[in-house]
Structure formats: C-alpha cells, structure tokens
Amino acid sequence: MALFEVSDLRVSFATQGTHGAHAQVVNGVSFAAEAGRTLAVVGESGSGKSVSLLAALGLLPAGAQVTGSVRFEGREILNLPGAKLRALRGARIGYVSQDPGSNLHPLKRVGEQIAEAIRVHRPMRGRALRERAIGLLEEVGIRDPERRVDDYPWQLSGGMRQRVMIAMAIALDPALVIADEPTTALDATVQASIVRLLRQLQERHGTALVFVSHDLALVSEIADRIVVMRHGAVVEHGDAREVYRAPAHAYTRELLAAALPVAEPARAPAAVTGAAASGTPLLCVEALERRRTSRAGWRSHVRTVLQDVSFDLQDGEILGLVGESGSGKSTIGRIVAGFDRPDGGRVQLAGHTYAEPGRGAPRLDAATRRAIQMVFQDPYGSLNPRQRVATILAEPFVNQGELPAPRIRDAVAALAQRVGLAAGLLDRYPAQLSGGQRQRVAIARAVALQPRVVVADEPVSALDLTTQRHIVALLRSLRETLRVSFLFISHDLAVVGELCDRVIVLEGGRIVETGPAAEVLARPQHPYTQRLVASIPGRGRILSSHLEEVDHV
C-alpha cells in the first residue's frame, strides 16, 4: 500500500465577475508516493502541480472547491477537520516551499523559527529545544550551527535559507516530505547540494519524498518515479528511467528537449566580428574594484566584492557573466547599468566614461541613461503592480517627451508585438500575467527606446525550461533586429551556452576564465569552471538516456 495516495483530484476556483461560476484548474489527477522513494511531479508553470499538492494538504484558500480522495497512511485526509489536518502537517507530513525568503520571518532568528515548528507538536522547552534546533541545522549541512542558530534569515544565503526550511520540515521526523520547487532561482552548485541533501535525508530516515519541479534534468538526480502534468492533468507517469529512455507523450518529449544540453550557441551577427577585429569595443570595463563595509556594534568589516575586473563588450554581442551566488556578477551588472559606483576602475560606453569612483549616487546624462537599460531577475518586483501593461510600456515614450499620445499608443502596440505579447494582455495588471509574460513586459520596457546595451540580470532563473527557451529566443531575435548588445548575467551554464557568444566566469569577485561560450563549456580550463560545468543538474543522465534510446532505435 502506498504511503500517500491521491486519486481523481479535482480543484476549481470561483471566477471573478461570474456569480457561482468556477474554473477548473486540476482535472482528475492521480499519483502515489511510497515510503523511502521519491516521486517527482513535473510540469511547466500553470500545469497544476503545486495546486494539486496544496489541495491535498488542505492549504488552498477557502473559496477553492476540492473533490476526490487523498489517503495518507491508509487514512482519508481530504475532508479532515482543520485541527486534525494541522496535527498531521509538520508532525507526519513536512513541507518545503519554493521561496524561503517569503516563508521565513525576517525579524526572527532561524533557531526560534525551527523551535516554533517543534513546539507546536511536542512539549519541548529550553536548552533541549535549542540543542534540537542546532542538531537540525547541522544535519542539513549548515556550518557552525551553534553560531548560525542565532542568525536572522537575511544573514543567510539563498541556499542556506532553503536548508533552514528543510530543517523545519524534517524536525519531527515526518513520514512524508513534500518539496515544492525547492531549488528554483538557486545556482547550479547549490541546486545540486540541495538535491543531494534531500536524497541523504530520505535514505537516513526512510522518508517518502514528493519533489515538485519544472526541470526534468534536475529531477533525474533524485526521482524513482515521475508524474508529468500539463493543463491540470497527468499526461504521463512511470518509472523514471523509462520516462527518460522512451517518453510516451509529446509534451514529455518537449520537456526533455528543453533539458538537453545545447552543443553550439547562437552565432553573433557579422557586426560582432568586425567590431572585435577593429579593436573598438562598445563597452569597456577597466579594473573594477568594489568593497562593502558592514558594522557589528563599534566594529566594521570591509569585504572585497570585486577585484581587478576588466572586459569588453562588442557591438551586437551577447556576453555571458556566470558564477555562483556571491561571486560579484550582479554587482558588475549594477555598476554597468549605472545604479552603483565602483571603488576603483571605470566603465566606458563608446569611449565616454560614465562610471567611476566618487561620492553620492551615480548620475548618468540623458543619452547614456537611454543607451543602457536593465532587465531584473524578478519582473513582478520591478513592474508597478498598480499599472496596466500598456501604461508600463508607454512610460519610456512619455518620459522621452517626443511623441504625441496617438503615436505612443501605436509604439506600445508595436513594442508588444515585437516581444510576443498578445494585444489582449495590454489591459492587464502584472499580477494577471504568467512569469514568462511578465518577463516579456520587462524586456519590452528595456528595449523600448532602442538602447545600445541591455544588462539582463538572471532574467530566466525563476522560469520553467520551455519558457526559458522562449525568452532566450526573444533575446536572440532582439539582438538581430535592434542590434542591441546584452550583458547576460546568469548562474545557469546551460542557458549561457545556448544564448551567449562569449562567457566570463567569476569566482569570489575575480575573473577566472573567459572565452567563446561553446569552448569554455565544452573544455573548461579552470577548476572552478570545471566544477560549475559538472554541477549542471542531470544533463549528463538525460543525454545518456537519450543516446541510449537512439542506439536502441
């Protein structure tokens, strides 16, 4: 008998503006998880995978209609009273959410939050409770747990915060752990460490694990069985090895194709080669230095973020900037985009110096500000939630002050068409768009006035693989049609290999390797780059399964 079994699950939500009407988002979903084994639930954003698990745990809003059957340890739990269901969650069922930043209280020490998760279910107090919290931090691989137990979440890296969430989920030795996109937006090496940690904890405790993800490559590292969802329904399920070797459904094959490594990046237009040959780069970064000062009481600590960073960006080139969290790549992006000052060195655009050491906030002249734009990692955070898409896209033209209102409307319509946004989306607010649609809006706003350089800071890290591919194709087409150059910041070497002409690898604020993207990824020279390439999750396993199937045919 399965430990956790979902049968014919259906979920619908009330439709706004229509009295009594409901829209069905999950349609007859069934799957099962066994003790000591991992079930991966995979699909794009909007496929219904997270909603299905939230419905099974009774965590959806009151307006949701849920029918079907959810059995845990042989007991029906779908319609359990709230108190009994809460007693199961945490004690017998652990849950790891996608975004620890939103689920950890920023003003409470992590040890206190772990202790709260324990106290709800067990009468443990004082020193014993603190020692349990320290032991859990040690078990999930956080170094120096005796000190870190008193840290606040903002003092921890993204990977460490996720480890705290895992510590809370396993605090009471649950029989089942549900991990909902636990590695989204983490760099490849941290992703690999989190997956490795979950596998080790499962083996140690005999826990059943349900791992929700959009990345078939990632789950190949951990899954025993796979359920593939699309549009609220299961389209394929089976043993993981068989799904990778011979996927039965066209959608599964599409997900696998998106996960396969790309051998060659897109070729740059001829202008790139010419610019490189003439020795006249569009953007020149020279000997950047950046330091941060933190204070603890009367003591101050100076940390070097960037040290002697130099590179060029050619006209029409897409240059990748890769490294783990904390490597300094986003700091470079902010300096290039004119949002931060360096402590040493300078940045030039077409021979004009616009970023150099000094006091106060950076001030760019109007021409430079128009020529350099930025796309941020989180489009929801960078778009005004109270403005419709049409207003957001009109803002650059309004600020420019050169076009009358009728021509601005035409320019917005043309801009939306250029980035693949349907005309019907212009009247929506950002919250009414998917992640990929919001990122298209952010990209459209950045290229509205046809800049010369766009700094794209992790623009696809939180998107599913097929949506990533669409955004990559969009950036490539914009490069070709607008002749815009991109500084593409990412932790995902697979995306960099597909999109970029050259790549720069950063470690600890220093450049450790640079060269053509295809060569660096195929034959990395520096040990750090070799480690980054080796940590690309699951690509090797998927590719070997793919080749095995080709040989079989």
Beta strands, then each sheet from edge to edge (+ up, - down):
strand 1: 4-14
strand 2: 22-33
strand 3: 38-42
strand 4: 65-72
strand 5: 75-76
strand 6: 93-96
strand 7: 176-180
strand 8: 208-213
strand 9: 225-230
strand 10: 233-239
strand 11: 283-296
strand 12: 299-313
strand 13: 318-322
strand 14: 344-349
strand 15: 352-355
strand 16: 372-375
strand 17: 453-457
strand 18: 485-490
strand 19: 502-507
strand 20: 510-516
sheet 1: 2+ 1- 4+ 5-
sheet 2: 6+ 7+ 8+ 3+ 9+ 10-
sheet 3: 12+ 11- 14+ 15-
sheet 4: 16+ 17+ 18+ 13+ 19+ 20-
end
